Structure formats: structure tokens, C-alpha cells
Amino acid sequence: MKRCDRAAMFLLGVAASALLPALARADEKAPAPASEEIVVTAQFRKESAQKTAVSIDVLSAETLARAGVAQATDLARLSPGVQITQGGSAIQVYIRGAGDFSTTGYSNPAVAQAYDGVFAARSQFVAATFYDLERVEVLKGPQGTLYGRNATGGALNIIPVQPKLGQFEGYVSAGFQNYKGYNAEGAVNIPLGDKVAVRASFQGVSRDGYITDGTDDDKHHALRLQVKAQPTEALTLRLGVNYQHLGGRGPGKVVYEPTAPNAPGLTNPQPIIPANRWTSINQSLNTLIGSVTAPPGIYPLDTSKVYQNVDVLGINGHIDWNLGPAVLTVIPAYQRVTQDSLVMPALYFGTNNYFTGAPSVSEGQTLEVRLGHADNRVKWVLGGYYFNEDQDSYNAVRLGRASDTAFIAKLNTHAYAAFGEATYSLTSRFRATAGLRYTDETKSVDGHRYAIAGSLACPTGGTAIGGSCEILTSAGTWVKGTYSAKRLNYKAGVEFDVAPQNMFYASVVTGFKSGGQSNADIDPYKPEDVTAYTIGSKNRFFGRLLLINAELFYMDYKNRQENFSQLDRGGAQVSSLFNAGKAVAKGITLEATLRPTMNDSFHVGVEYTESKYKDFSYQVYRAASPDPTTTCGVSAIPGGNARIGYWTVNCNGFQLPRTPKFSGNVNYTHTFDLKDGARVEFTPDMSFASSRWLSAEFVENARADAYALFNASLTYYAPGDRFSVQAFVRNIGNTAVYTGTQQYPFIANYNGHDIAPPRTWGARLRAKF
């Protein structure tokens, strides 16, 4: 049956790729689309999304407003194959199986996140930027040539509205929702003469938590200031400053235990399924801990103490200088992310210095310089990139006497890159693309680990900081080292215009994600490499009536990076980064938009992904068998010890985490025309995904069920769009959608799950001036 499913999907993809150009030939004399094309800058030049030979979802300002996008996690409802959740204050983005589970500063995402053309060193840098936007671009598949080392899965480009020369305009918006939610945002564009303009924007949100202990709230405010000058027609200068503060309780976790948890001393274990799926796991976890005889001394977790206090500052400049033969672009940027937070359960995890209270701090500097040219014959870009990030990284994991550990480290990442890409028209219809990027990156780690006084590793206290005991590695020293990677990534592709509005393309692209070392007594993790093969077709038929796009993809991973919490050789509970030798993800994306009338639009986007590990095994450094904690195969290591491991866990053949076989969205918009140019838009939509693993631990309770979410909005637009009023309801069926997980270390099958919002409803008023 599985072979039949795979064959059917493959034949469907081949048929789509072959049939669409055939339809295009029949439609060569059709008129051009009546609506304007969506212009994107995904390839560092302005071009139509339908003429861009990459898999890209473009979410316009109107689309974002209709869907009520207020944060990154909302994007998963709009883009097939995209799964997004919060890992503490960090954003975890997965595209077509590629992503990063780490919530610490020791790794970088597999999906590059950029705000206003600036790569985010920490994902918190883009957390509260979803206001006053021109669009969001979601690029799928590796973008190694143009976006570099941390784009093995794709890229997320968040593009704000720029200041507009010679125009005074703006808007204000205010809304409310259940859970005592209130929000306000706005922008004002002020011209200073004909050649200078200033744009100031703001957003403020206050909403109580969805989970019963008050977590999963949203308390943030953000400010943005931009200045744009055009002293000559050839030169444009822009300076931007953005500030964000994320407060409140922060993300929480809920009970999800269809399989009974198990632990020493626990008798007659029963599955734990709460009547309310948005109930915290705090009470249930402490009840379980009270029934467990080992490990000793675990104290109750008190989620009333959780909080987040995150500050983000970004400063970036843009220089665009038309030199005639080419345009020079220079983008210098500075970013600072300060994190002071505490999250629990399934374990206590803090991001400040346990002994002094100092927050974790990341300071990054980037500089990108590009020279580009585009005409009907050739399009090319050459550039250089510099990246530096310094981190004071602090974490604390507390599980009572069993494992109370504080982590303190100095981290640095230095990267240089040179890149180039060119598309040449061999004929009026046939084009070839070639690109290269060379990256030289070095990471340094100087980490110390301390057993907190009173823990099993430091029962009577010690002589280290705060009376703790420093934990040395099995090599007899602290975690210290330098890790380098050099890569030459490439892209090769072809494009063929079957008709003016119909294109066929194919490409092979490589990308990589650098390696490094966790602050733990485990082996360093190697760089991750991926090669992606794609065949696609983008088409418009019968003017603006019908759009159909299709893409076949195959992604081949080597040394794919994985992450979850486990004990290291020294017995400390750590965030472990390690490698799966080989993995593949392959499938097809189909997108169709039908506009049968000027007042109706119907869109369907579906992605099918078949993924599996071809080589994935790791060692477990504790004497107790890990068999109860995973559905993977477990075997003892002959003569095993704390240095080489006691057990081997083999997960070959498992589906990649957060990679459902089927995912997608469907939406319909009908416009009711009223007198004097007023109108009403009714937009029902739904998003769906099949069952999927939530982490690479492959615990029974980390398997999330399939879901379908239904939403609707009704919006009134006054004549001339002077103001609008929207009423909305999201997750109409109040469906529980689990997006991430964490297993409690000492109780097998006890998982805390991240959960998407329950049923929400509200209204929003927006006025333009």
C-alpha cells in the first residue's frame, strides 16, 4: 500500500509537470493577467513571484491581515510544509523536514530568518516584527548560494514597509479578543521635503495565557523607526532602528499522555488525558513525582514563577547606488538580544546566570555588500558577507537533587563568505543559472558547568562559584574548543518559458549548517550538508482566471543535526546536539488559485512529503536501559561505560520530526460590493496536517495526531478603504494541535507538549489617513 501511495504521488507530480506546459501552449494567445504581479526580492532583485524559479510562498500585507498573523507561529497556517512552534523564547521553524529544535545559543537554525534583509543571529530578533509589513517571503529548500550557512531548509524573509518619499500617510489599528486580549498598532509616514521621508511604526499586544496556569500569553510591544533619503536618482540611503520587548509569562506546556508514563516505584500507571487540553502539566507532573521512588529529592515545579523578559535592539542601514552597469548594495547591521526567562515544565530551564542573575546576551554584527545587474539577457549578483556574534550564554536546569546544573559559557561565531549567481538567457525562452558561495566559519566555545550545592553531584557544597562544584568533562577539563568549517556550495538550474505566463524549471542546490560543541560532555557535532533536486512549473491560464504551480523535490541530508535533552557522560541533564548520518525528504507541492469572477477567489495549497532516516543512531550515557523512553531499537554496548556509552539507540527508517506526509491550506474569499465603493469580504479558510513526530526522541507520546483547523473572518471596507472593521474566529472547532514536545528526563513517556491556540474570537478596527 505504501509503495502504491508513493507511486501515485510520483506519477501525480510528473503528470503535473508535464501537463501544465501542454496547457500553456494551448493558452499562448490568452491575455496577460489583469491584476498586478506580486514582486519579490528573494533572489536579491525585483521580479515577479511567478517568474522566480524557486519554491516561494509570498504572504502579502492583505493576506497577513486577513489571517490575523501577529507572530511567527501563525505562518504555519498559511504555508504548506511549514511547521513552527516556540521553544522557550526561541522560534523553531521546520520546512520540508529541515529545522532546529535547539533553544540554546550553541546552534543556529536550519531555516534562515531575516528581517529587512538582515540575518537574525537569534530567532528572538524577528519575534515581534509582524506589523506594518509589505510582505513575508517563505523560501522552501536550501538557499546555500545567496543566503548561506543556515539555510539548509529555506529562508523566512520579513520585509517592512519602507518610508515613502513625498507622501504623508499612515494608519492606526486596534482590536480585542477573548482571553482578555487587546492590541494596537500604527504607522505614520512623514515627508521631509521631496527627497527625505521618515516612517515610525509601533505595536502593542496584551493577552492572557491560553493554558490554565497563565502561560502561553502574549505581552509584547515593539517600535520601529526608518529614515529614507534619495539625494540623487542614482542613490538611495536608508537607516532603520527596531526595538522589541517580550514580557509576560511566556510559552507553557500541556498534558498529552495517551500512553501511561512509567518510572521506578510507580504502580498501576494510567494514561493522563485532561478534560481541558489547555491544562498545564504542572499538577499532574508533581503527582507523578510524588509516586516515584527514584531519583530522590525532586522538588515540586511551580509554574507560577515562570516568566520571560526579552529585549531586542536592531540597527541596520541600506545603501543602494546605481552605478550604471550595476547597482551597489551595502547592508551593515547590529543586533542585540537580551534573554532573561524561566520556563517549565517538563523541566526547569532558565536563561540567566544562576549565581548572579545576569541575563544571556547575544551581540551580532553583519555586513553584506552586493553588486548586481539585470536586463533581458543576463541577471547576475556578486557579493561578500561578514558575520560576527558574541554571546554570554547562561542556562540552568534544575531537577532537585537528581540533576541541578548551571551552565556558563562565552561563545563566538565568525563567518566570511563570497558568493555569486548569474542567470543567462541562451534564447528568448531558455535560461541557465549557475551560482557559487564559499564560506569560512569558526566557532569557539569556552563553557563551564557547575553542580548546584545540595545536588547529588555536590551534596555538601564545593569551592566553585556560589558554593557549587565545577563539573569537568571525562577528558579532565571544561568544555573548550574551536570548531571550523569551510564549504563551497553551488546552484545549477535551467528555466524554459513554454508560454508568456508559463514556466518550467529544474535545479540542483546545496547548503550547509555549521557544526560546533554543546556545553556538555558529549562529542562535537559535525556540519550538516544537504543537496536538493527540484523540478517545477509555474503557470497562469486564461488571464487572471487560474494559477497552477507544481514542484517535485528531493532533499538528501548528510550528518543531519538533531537535538533533544538527555544525560551526558558526566550525568548532567543537557541539551544535546549530535548528528544523524543520512536522511532524505522527497515529495511534491501543488498550488492552485481560481478567480472565476472579480469577486471570488479560491486557493488550495497542498504538500506531500515522504521522509526517513537512513542512518541515525546515538549513544546513551546512563546505566538504565533507555528502552522505555523511545520507540527506536535499543541494544547494549558490550563493555559499555560512561565514556563510550552504555546503550545504542537506532532510529533508522523513522520519519523526520515535524514532517507530516500531508499538509496544506484552503481558503476562499468572496467580496460583496456595496454602494459608493464600499464592500464586505467573507473569508473562510482551513489548514491541515497529517500525523507527525514532534521530536527525534520518538517517544510514543511524541506522536501528534492529524488535525484540521477552520477559521473565518468578515471584513467591512469603507469607500476608498478609509477604514475597515473585521470580526474573526480562529480554530472554530477548538481543536488541540500539538506543535512541539519535551520529555521529562526521569519518567518515561511523560511529555509536556507545546499547543497551538484554542478557539479565539475578536474584532479589529483599522483606519487610514
Helices and strands as residue ranges (DSSP letters): H 2-26, E 39-40, E 47-48, G 49-51, E 56-60, H 61-67, G 72-77, E 82-87, E 90-95, E 98-99, E 111-115, E 118-119, G 123-126, E 133-140, E 154-160, E 169-177, E 181-191, E 196-207, E 218-232, E 235-247, E 254-255, H 282-291, G 303-305, E 307-322, E 327-343, E 348-350, E 360-374, E 378-398, G 400-402, E 404-425, E 430-451, G 465-467, E 469-471, E 479-499, E 502-513, E 528-541, E 546-567, E 573-597, E 600-615, E 617-620, G 627-629, E 633-641, E 645-650, E 662-673, G 675-677, E 679-689, E 692-693, G 700-702, E 703-704, E 707-717, G 719-721, E 723-730, E 738-743, E 751-755, E 760-768
